[in-house]
Amino acid sequence: MRFDLDNLPADPALLQQMVRDLAEVVERQKADLAELEALRQQLRQMQRTVFGRRSERLDPDQLDLGLEELEADIARVEAKLASPELEPSAPAEPPSRGRDLPDDLPHHDLTLEPPGLESGAGVCPCCGGALHEAGETVARMIDYVPAQVRVLRIRRPKYACRGCGTLHQAPAPEKPIAKGMATPAMLAHVITSRYCDHLPFYRQAQILARNGFPVDRSVLAGWAGQACWWLEALHEELAKALFASAKLFADDTPMPTLAPGTGRVKTGRLWAYARDDRPWQGLDPPAVIYAYTSDRKGERPAAHLREFCGVLQVDGYAGFERLAAGNRVVLAACWSHARRRFYDLAENGSPIAAEALRRIARLYAIEERIRGRTADERRQLRQAEAASQVAELKAWLEHELPRLPGRSKLAEAIRYALGRWKALCVYLGDGRVEMDTNTVERCIRPVALGRKNSLFAGSEGGGHRWAVIASLVETCKLNAVEPFAYLRDVLERMVNGYPAARLADLLPWNWKPAVNA
């Protein structure tokens, strides 16, 4: 729109209309600029996701370290360097490289006799004099014995009595797979390789073929399904123990699944519910349980958590909101998700986003100091140190929000945080609650890695089997239990008729390996 400034109309009404038209154009341009900036921000975020670093760690200058602290650290280091106690008086003996080897590794001795003494003769080959042992030199090296596939032949001799005609023979052992050839150890190897080491079945088939046992991947998939059938009861027992907790984390991740008859892949979901009370000295052992569903409807987590009462720490998914309708579940929000929106903007030079990150970083610094203390101590220290900073952060965000374009990404980030402020503040009054859902997100990472290698689950049944076995494997890892040894022993016991009333004794934190294992 152009105006001839030298020939403006004298009519006030026309001038007012021109001003209104100009104001409308300016407002429309502002909206277009805001939309353009939002699109640019999305492009920068996608570029960072594809090409940039994944870590959201702040730069050192964003942690607000005072110069006096830095100078004190420098002085302390200089004092150590100038200390005469650190000046070596003699060349230090180089450390033994094998000193840190685990003591429980098996040892195999290989003795190398000098040339000419291989036969064990005690006579010097040079002069014929008698030899005596004058010591030895021992070096340690790491050796590897490759896995071996073997055939286990089970012989059951028959003994007949000529007197009474009775035939004596040991009963046939139970098999984990009816008419199958895989032992519990073989099944444990297959499912550990698949759900712990993230080796798809076709890669396992290639490895087994190199070891002299050609097998089709469909056979391995069938074996995993049969092993899962035995473990389902244990999965239910794990869920019962976990959902009886007073504090849980929850999250979900996509699970691509083949759609029968279409030749395409649909998107299912794998839900993760985790417990880790170690940061506040809780007595319940850490655990995680997964559940597969064909969609992401809010009724899915509601069905999983129908017996749960307590604090549920979640991200911003709206499907969890229905759980807070009564007094049974208290939702605690995740500061990491709120912080993540500001991080992308700060990377692009936003000073307001950078200031938000600095304020949130100070809250995380408090959490780092109180980690490992009791729940009551954590609550008291949060009230004394963090509560005032959280209140100041809210007031600052509310002050900045009206000054920003309503459709900007920064305004969206602030509204996201303010809209969940009550849930974000739950951790201030409860020492059992963490600031974020990183605990359950760490449990999602192994699933994401397995999904990347396998691309998809073969069916909805495959998604369910994935959830059952991954629950036991990841709970083993949380409790420092070796998954293969655990699964092999558990399968052997269940195949041999382990009592259903004592399944709780086989949960990873209660499990004790058999003496003859």
BAFI-602927 format. One record per residue: x, y, z of N, C-alpha, C in turn. Coordinates in steps of 0.05 Angstrom, whole numbers, plus 5000, padded with zeros to 4 digits. Example, Ala and Ser with C-alpha at 12.3 -4.5 7.8 and 13.67 -1.06 7.14 Angstrom:
BEGIN
526448865156524649105156526449345156
525749555142527349795143525850015157
# end
This chain:
BEGIN
501749765000500050005000501850255000
501550424980503150664977501350914980
502451124992501051384995502751604984
501451794971502852034962502852234985
505152254999505252415022505052715016
505452794991505153074984502353154978
500552954974497753014966495852854984
496152875010494352745029491652895029
489552735033486852865033486553045058
484953255055484453435078482053335095
480553145085478153055099479152885123
478352955148479152795172478152515171
475852465160474752195159476552015141
477452135118479151975100481851925113
482852125128485452085142485151865163
482951865178482551655198482351375186
481051365163480851105149483551005140
485251205130487851125121489551025145
489251145168490751055192489850775200
487250735199486250465206487250255187
487350325161488350135141491350075146
492850285152495650245158496050065183
494450115204494649945228493949655222
492049615205491249345197493549205182
494849355164497049245150499349175168
499949355187502149305206501549055223
499049035233498448795249498648545233
497848555207498048315190500948245185
502548455181505448395177506748285202
505948375226506948265251506247965253
503747905246502947625247504547455227
504947565203506547415183509447375193
510547585205513247565215513447355238
511447355255511447155277511246875266
509546845245509346575233511946495219
513146695206515746635192517846565213
517946705235519946635256519446365268
516846295271516146025281517145805262
516745855236517645665216520645635216
522045865219524945855220525845705245
524445745267525245605291524845305288
522645225275522244935270524444825252
525244975232527344885215529944855230
530645055247533145035263533044795282
530644745294530344525312530644255297
529544235273529843985258532743955249
534144165242536944145235538644055259
538044165282539544075306538943785313
536443705309535743425314537243235296
537443305270538743135251541743155252
542743395253545643435250547043525276
545643625295546843735319547243535341
548343625363548743445386546143395400
545943165412543443085426543443185455
545743225466545943295495544843575499
543443625521542443885528544044005551
546443915554548144025576548744315571
548544475593549044765590551944815587
552545055575555345145574556245225602
558845215607559845275634559045545644
558845755626558246025635555346055642
553645845637550845865645550345755673
552345655686551945545712552445745735
553045995727553346215747555346155768
557646045760559746005780561146275785
561546345810562746595817565746595811
566846835806569746845801571346765825
570246835849571746765873572046465876
569946305868570146015869572245915850
572246035826574245945805577046015815
577446255826580146325835580946145858
579146065876579845875897580645605887
579245515866580045255854582745275842
583345495828585945525815588145535837
587645685859589645695880590045425893
587945265895588245005907589944815890
589444835863591044665845593944755845
594445025845597145115845598645035871
597145035893598344945918599144655917
597444485904598144205902600644165884
600744325862603044295844605644385857
605444595875607844695888608644535913
606944345922607544195946609844015942
611844025961614143845958613443555961
611143495973610443215977609743085951
609043245930608343125905610743095887
613143205895615443175878616642905881
616742745860617842475862620742475867
621642315887624442285893625842075876
624241905864625341695847623341625826
624141515804622241445783620241245794
617641315790615541145800615340885783
614740665797614440415783611940415766
612040345741609640355725607540155736
605040245737602940075747602539825730
601739615743601139365728598539395713
598639335687596239375671594039165678
594838945690592838735696591838755724
592438965738591738985766588739005771
587339135752584539185756582738965743
583838735737582138525726580338405748
577838345741576038225761577137965772
576837925798577837685810576237435804
573637475796571937245791572237125763
573937245746574337125720575836865723
575136665708576736405709579536455699
581436305711584236325704585236065692
586736085671587935855658590935895656
592435715668595435745669596735615645
598535765633600135665611603035695619
604535475622607235475630609135435606
611035615603612935605581615635535593
616635295587619235205596621435315578
623835355589626035455572626735255551
627935345529628735165507630634945518
630134705511631734475520630834355546
628934485560628034375586625034305584
623934275559621134215557620433945569
622333755569621733485580621833475610
622433695623622533705652625133615664
627233585647629833495658630933715676
632133625699633333815718636233865714
637233835690640133865684640534105666
642534265672643134495656644034415628
642834515607643734425580646434545573
647434735588650034865582652434715594
652234655620654434525634653834255646
651234175646650433925658650033935688
650234175700649734195729646834165736
646334115762643534085772642234365772
639634365765638034615765636234625789
635834865800633934905821632135145813
629735145823627835365816628635625830
628935835814629836095824627636305822
625236225819623036415817621636395790
619936575784618436575758617536855752
616936895727615737145718612837085708
610937235718608137185712607037425697
605837385675604437595660601537505655
599737695656596937635652595937755627
594437605612593237695587590237615586
588737765571585837705569585437525545
584137305550583637105529580637085525
579736975503576936945498576336665487
574436535499573436275490570736315477
570536275451568036325437565836145446
563336245443561036085450560935825434
559735625445559735365432556935255433
555835175410553335035408553834745409
552634605428553034315431550434165431
550633915426548233735427548333595454
546233625469546033495495544533235492
545933015494544732755491543932655519
541332605523540332525548539932215547
541532075560541431775560539931685584
538031505580536531395603536731085601
538630975614538930675613536530535624
535930305613533830135623535029885637
533829825659534729585675532329405679
532729155671530528965674531228755695
529128665709529528465730528528195719
530227995719529427735709527527595728
527627675753525927545773523027625771
522427885770519727975769518928105743
520828135725520228255699519828555699
520628685721520228975723522429125707
521629335693523429495678523829765692
526329835698527030075712528430275693
527330525693528430735677527731005688
529531195688529031465697526831595680
525131755692523031895675524332095657
523032145634524132335615523932615627
525932785624525933055635523833225620
522733415634520833605622522333785602
520833855581522034025561520534295561
522034515558520634775557518934805532
519534665511517934665486517134385480
514534345478513534075472514733975446
515933745446517133615423519333795411
520333985427522434165417525234075426
527234195415530034115420531534315437
530434555441531934765455531734725485
534034735498534134725527533534995539
533035015566532635275578535035465574
537435355573539835515568539735635540
538935475520538735575493536635785491
534335745503532235945502533136205516
534536175539535536415553537536565535
539236415521541136545503539736705481
537736585469536336715447534936975456
533436955478531937195487533737405499
535937325512537837515522539237665499
540037515478541237645455539237835441
536737755441534737925427533938165443
533338135468532138355484534038485503
536438385506538438515523540738625506
541738455487543938545469542938655443
540238645438538938775415539838665389
540238395388540938265363538438145351
537538245327535138125315535637825309
533437695304533637405300535237325275
535137495255536637415231539637445236
540537625253543337645260544137415278
542437335296542937105313543236855296
541536825275541736595258544436585243
545436825235548036835222550236755241
550136845266552136785286552136485292
549736375296549536085302550535915278
550036015254550935865230554035865230
555336085238558236085238559235895260
557735845280558535655301557735375295
556835325270556235055262553434955265
551535145272548735065276547035235259
546535155233544735315216541835285225
540535515229537735515239536335755226
533835715220532235935209531336125230
531136385223530436585243527536545253
525836425236523136365245523136165268
525035985268525235795290526035945316
527936125314528736285337526436455348
524836565330522536715338520536535353
520136295343518336105357519436035384
521935995386523135935412522736165432
523036415423522636645440519736655450
517836585432515036585439514436375460
515636135458515235925477516436005504
518836125504520036215529518336425542
517136605526515336815538512936685551
511936465540509636335552510236255581
512636165587513336095614513736335632
514536565620515236795636512936985640
510636935628508337115631507437135660
507336905673506436905701508337075718
510937065713512837215727512537515721
511837575696511237855688508837965704
506837805707504537895723505237935752
506937765763507837805790509438055793
511138115773512638365774510838605773
508738595756506838815754505438855781
504638645793503338665819505038805840
507638725840509438855859509939145853
510139205827510739485820508439675824
506039595816503739765819502739795848
503939645866503339675894505039895907
506840025891508640235901507040485905
508340665920507040925926508041145907
510041085891511241285873512241145848
511341235824512241115799512841325778
514441255759514841415735513341275712
512341425692510941315670511741465644
511941315622512541425596511841225575
511841305550511241115528513041185505
513240995486514841025462513540875439
513840975415512640835392513740555388
512140375379512940105373511840025346
513240065324512239985297511639685297
509339615286508339335287507139265260
507839035250506638945224503638915227
502239015207499238985206498638755188
497438535199496938295183495238345159
496038235136494438255112494838515096
496238705106496538965092499338995081
501238855092504038895084505239155093
503839285112504839545122505339525152
506439745162507039755191505239965203
504039895225502440085241504040155266
503240375279504640465303503140385328
504240195342503340135369504840295390
504440235415505840375436506840175457
509140235468510240075490510340265514
508740205534508640375558510640265579
511940445592513940375613513140495639
513140335660512640425687514940345705
516340535716518840485730518740575759
520340445775520740515804523640515810
524540735823527340745832527440935856
527540815880527440965905530241005916
532340935902535040955912535941245917
535041445901535941715906535041825933
532941705946532141805972532141585993
533841385988534241166008531741006013
530040985992527640815995528440525997
526640366008527140076012526239905989
524439995972523539825950525639805929
526139565918528239535898527339665871
529239745855528539865829527339655810
525539745793524239565775522939725752
522339585730520939715708519239495695
516839575686515139385672514039525647
513839375626512839475600510239345593
508539495578506039385569505639485540
504839305523504339375495501439425490
500839635474498139695465498239765435
495939735422495839795393495540085387
494940255407494540545403495440695428
494940955427495841135449493541265463
491241145463488941255476489441285506
488241495518488541545546487541325564
485741155553484640935569486740715574
488840715558490840505561492340535587
493640765593494940785619493040775642
490540865638488540845659487940555666
487940375646487440095652489939965665
492340045657494739935670494840015699
494040265705494440375732491840375748
490040195742487440195756487740125786
489839985793490239915821492340095835
493440275820495640435831494540675847
495740725870495040965887497641095896
498041345889500441475897501241705878
503841765876504841975859505841855833
504941965811505741875785507142105771
509642065764511242265751511242215721
510342415706509842375677510742615661
510642595635511242815617508642965612
508443115590506143285585503843145570
503842875567501742735553499042775567
497142865551494542925563493042675573
493742445562492342205570492642135599
494742235612495142185641493342355658
492242565646490642755663488242625675
487042435662484642315673485142155698
487742085702488341935727488242115751
488442375747488442565770485642665776
483542545764480842635768480042605797
480742385810480142345838482542405856
482442295880484642335898486542105899
486241915880487741665881490641705870
490941875850493541925837494142215837
496642285845497642555844499742565821
499242745802501042765779503342965785
505742875781508143055783509243085755
509743335747510643395720513743375719
514743405695517643365690518843635682
520843725698522343965692524043935668
524943695662526543655638525043715613
522543645612520943705588520344005586
519944135608519544425607522144565599
524344475609526944595603527644555574
526944325562527744255535526744465515
524344575519523344765501524945025501
525945105524527545345526530345295515
531345045517534044985507534245035477
532344935462532444975433532445275425
530945435441530845725435533445855444
534645775466537145895475539345825456
539345595443541345525424541245715400
538945835395538646025373538946315382
539846365406540546635414538446785430
536446655440534346795455535346855483
535547105492536547165519534547085541
531947105535529947025555530146725559
530346565538530646275541533146205556
535346355550537846295565537546355594
536146575601535746635629534046425643
531946325629530346105640532045855645
533845795627535645565631537445605655
538445845659540145905682538645865708
536245955709534645935733533945635739
533245485718532645205722535245045730
537545135719540045005725540645035755
539945255767540445295796538745095812
536245035802534644845816535844565814
536944495791538244235787540744215804
542144435808544544435825543844355854
541544455863540644375890540044075891
538743975870538143685870540643515870
542743615857545243455856546443435884
546143645900547343645926545843475946
543143445942541543295962540943015953
542042935930541542655921542742455940
541242255947542142055965541342095994
540242326001539242376028536442266031
535442266056532842156061530742336049
528342226046526142386034525442626051
525542606078524942826095527043046093
529542966091531743166088531543306061
530843156041530543286014528243486014
526043416027523743596027524543856042
525843826065526544066081528444246066
530444126053532444296038531144426013
529344286001527944405978526244645987
524844606009523244836020524945066027
527345016038529145226047530545366024
531245216003532945335982531545355955
529945165947528845165920526145295918
524545295940521745395938521745685930
523445855942523546135935524446185906
526346025897527246055869525045975849
523545765856521345685839519245905837
518546025860516646245860517646485844
520146555846521246765830521246705801
521746455794521746375766518946405754
516846325769514146355760513446645756
514146815775513447105772514947225748
517347135744518847245721517647155694
516846905693515546805668512946945663
511346985684508747125681509247415672
511447535681512047815673512947825643
514447625634515447625607513447545586
511547375594509647265574508047485559
506847685573505347885557507048055538
509548055542511248215525512148075499
511247825496512147665473509847625454
510347595428508247525409506947265417
504347265416502847025427503446775412
504146795386504546545370507446465369
509246605383512046535382512646285398
514846155391515645905404516345965434
517446195439518146255467515646285484
513646415473511046435488509846155492
510145975472509145705476510645565498
513245595499514845465520514045565548
513545825550512745935576509945835584
508145835564505445735570505445435578
507245285565507445005572508244965601
510245125610511145105638509045205658
507845445652505845555670503345385672
502645255649500245085649500544835666
502944765673503544525689504944595715
504644845724506244935746505544795772
503044735777502344595801503644315802
503644175779504843915778507943935779
509044155769511944195770512844245798
511144345815511844415843511344185862
510343965853509743745871512343645885
514543655871517043555883517943715907
517143975908517944135931516844045957
514543915957513243835982513443535987
514943385970515143095973517943015966
519542935986522342855981522642605964
520542455960520742205944520642275914
519742505907519242575879521742705867
522442625843524642745829523742995813
525643135802524943375786524043295758
524843055749524242985721523642695719
523042615694522442335689524742185676
527242275681529542155668529841855676
528841785699528941505708527641325688
525141385680523741215662524741255633
525741485627526841525600529341355596
530841315617533141135615532240845609
529840775619528740515614527640495586
527040715573526040715546528240685526
530640775533532940765514533540485504
533640275521534240005510532039915490
529539985496527439915477527840055450
528540315452529040465427531340345411
533440255425535740125411534939865398
533339705413532439455401530539505377
528939715379527039785358528639875333
530840015338532440115315533739875300
534539675315535839445302533839255289
531539225301529539035291527539165273
527339425273525539585257522639575266
521639335273518839315281518339055295
516039035309515138785320513538635299
513838375299512538215277509538205279
508438255302505538245306504938375333
502338405339501638505365502438305387
502338045380503337845399506337875403
507837945382510638005385511138245402
509438445400509738685417509338615447
507338435452506838345479509238185490
510338005473512637845482515038035488
515338235471517438425475517138555503
514638635510514138765536514738575559
513938325556514338125578517338075584
518838015563521637945567523238185574
522738415561524238655567523838745595
521438695607520938775634522838625653
523138365649524938205666527938275661
528638315636531438365629532238635641
530638845637531439105647531339125678
529438975690529438965719531838825730
532738615716535238485724537538685723
537738845702539939035699539839245721
537439335729537139535750538039425777
537839155781538639035806541338885804
542938945784545538835780545538525779
543438415766543238125762543838065733
545437865728546237795700543737665687
542737785665540237695653540237405643
542437315630542437045620542336835642
544036875663544036685685541236675699
540036915701537336925714535236785697
535136845671533036725654533436425651
535936335649536436045647535435905672
536136005695535335875720532335885724
531136115718528236145722526735955703
527635935678526235755660526535465669
528935385678529235115688527435055711
527235235730525535195753522535175745
521735345727518835345720518135105703
520035015686519534775670519234535689
520834535710520734305729518634335751
516734515747514434525764514734695789
515834935785516135115808513435205818
512935215844510235275855509435565847
507035595838506035855830505736035854
505335925878505036095902507636225910
509836135899512436235907513836395885
512236495865513436635843514836895852
513937015873515237255883518137215890
518836965897521636905903523436905878
522236895854523736895830523937175817
522837385830523237655820526137725822
527237885804530137925803531438005829
530038175845531338265870531238045892
529437845889529337625908530837375899
531537365873532537125861535337055872
535636795878538236685886538836445868
541136445855541636225836541835965850
541035755836541135485847544035405853
544435245873547135165882548635025860
547234855845548634695824548534825796
547835095796547635235770550435275758
# end
